[in-house]
Amino acid sequence: MIVLHNLRGEQLAINGALIERVEGETETHVTLTSGTSYIVRESLEAVVNAQRDDRAEVQALAIRRLTREVGPETSAGRETTTTLRLVAPLGKDEHEEGR
């Protein structure tokens, strides 16, 4: 969620993943995929940066959770761990070569 301010200065939290577009010079209009629109005090650049930071934070949290060692499962009295390894998807050319 990103926190913005309406024209009265009140805070509103918006799910950054649902932002369809941001427009404006004197007034910044944030339109969601649902069609709901908000006018906010922040500049277009500030909204874009907040959304970018929110997305990066969500992705970093997901990576930490996926790569975190899972425990304390026990096997013969020992703590066991599982580590997941993330791999990048194949590019188009690499995918076609693997056929």
C-alpha positions in Angstrom: 0.0 0.0 0.0 1.2 3.5 -0.7 0.1 6.4 1.5 -0.9 9.6 -0.3 -2.8 12.8 0.7 -6.1 14.1 -0.7 -6.6 17.8 -1.2 -7.7 18.3 2.4 -4.4 16.8 3.6 -6.0 13.6 4.8 -4.1 10.4 4.3 -5.3 7.6 2.1 -3.7 4.3 1.4 -3.9 2.9 -2.1 -2.9 -0.5 -3.3 -0.1 0.4 -5.7 -0.6 -2.7 -7.8 -4.1 -1.4 -8.7 -2.9 1.9 -10.2 -3.7 2.1 -13.9 -2.5 5.6 -14.5 -1.3 8.8 -12.9 -1.8 12.1 -14.7 -1.5 15.8 -14.0 0.6 18.8 -13.7 -1.2 21.2 -11.3 -3.4 18.4 -9.8 -2.3 14.8 -9.7 -5.1 12.3 -10.7 -4.6 8.6 -9.7 -6.9 6.2 -11.5 -7.2 2.6 -10.4 -8.0 -0.4 -12.5 -11.5 -0.3 -11.1 -12.1 3.2 -12.6 -12.0 4.9 -9.2 -10.0 8.1 -9.4 -8.4 10.2 -6.7 -6.9 13.7 -6.7 -3.8 13.8 -4.5 -1.4 16.5 -3.3 1.7 14.5 -4.3 3.3 15.1 -7.7 3.1 12.6 -10.5 6.8 11.7 -9.9 6.2 11.2 -6.1 3.3 8.8 -6.8 5.3 6.8 -9.3 8.3 6.6 -6.9 6.0 5.5 -4.0 4.5 2.8 -6.2 7.9 1.7 -7.4 9.2 1.5 -3.8 6.1 -0.4 -2.7 6.5 -2.9 -5.4 10.2 -3.4 -4.6 9.4 -3.9 -1.0 6.8 -6.5 -1.8 9.2 -8.4 -4.1 12.0 -8.2 -1.5 9.7 -9.6 1.2 8.6 -12.4 -1.1 12.2 -13.3 -1.9 13.2 -13.3 1.8 10.3 -15.6 2.6 11.1 -18.0 -0.3 14.8 -18.2 0.6 14.4 -18.3 4.3 15.4 -21.6 5.9 12.3 -23.5 7.0 12.4 -25.1 10.4 12.4 -26.3 13.1 11.2 -29.6 11.5 12.9 -32.4 13.3 14.4 -35.6 11.8 16.0 -38.0 14.3 16.2 -35.3 16.9 18.0 -32.8 14.6 16.7 -29.5 13.2 16.3 -29.7 9.5 16.2 -26.9 7.0 15.1 -26.4 3.5 16.6 -23.7 1.3 14.9 -22.7 -1.9 16.9 -21.3 -4.9 15.4 -18.8 -7.2 16.2 -19.0 -10.9 15.5 -16.6 -13.7 13.1 -17.6 -16.4 14.5 -18.5 -19.8 14.5 -15.8 -22.4 12.6 -16.4 -25.7 15.7 -17.6 -27.6 16.9 -19.8 -24.7 13.4 -21.4 -24.4 13.3 -22.2 -28.1 16.8 -23.8 -28.1 15.7 -26.1 -25.2 13.0 -27.8 -27.4 
